[in-house]
Amino acid sequence: MEVLRSARAQLTELTGMAVESVSSVEQTDDGWTLDIEVLELSRVPDTMSLLASYQVECDPQGELLGYRRIRRYERGRADSHKAGGR
């Protein structure tokens, strides 16, 4: 849980975007990989807001090593990604 909290806080600080949720956490040989959903652009109505998934890499202690946006989507859209495909 500490790694998750740390990754959320660091991504928010670096990007200035609000974290909505963490959709994936995986321990790796080098630390942790997380997929974090953030609010990129708030719109009215809220279902038209733009969200993005960021893949975040952290060391074993939870320090952020790097991140990248892996997709961007409207809040009201169904997920068209197939499991395991990016």
NORKA-V710466 format. One line per field, one symbol per residue. ss: DSSP state (h for helix, s for strand, l for the rest). phi: phi as a letter, one per 40 degrees, with the letter a starting at -180 (. if undefined). psi: psi as a letter, one per 30 degrees, with the letter a starting at -180 (. if undefined). A space follows every 10 residues. Layout:
ss=???
phi=???
psi=???
This chain:
ss=lhhhhhhhhh hhhhhllsss ssssssssll ssssssssss sllllhhhls ssssssssll lllsssssss ssssllllll llllll
phi=.ccccccdcc cccccgbccc abcabbcbcb iabbbbcbcc acbbcdcccc babbcbbbcd cgccbaaacb abacdccccc ccdgbb
psi=eeeeeeeeee eeeefgkkke ljfkkkklff ckkkkkklje jklklfffkk lkkkkkkllf fgkkellkkf lklkegkljf klkfk.
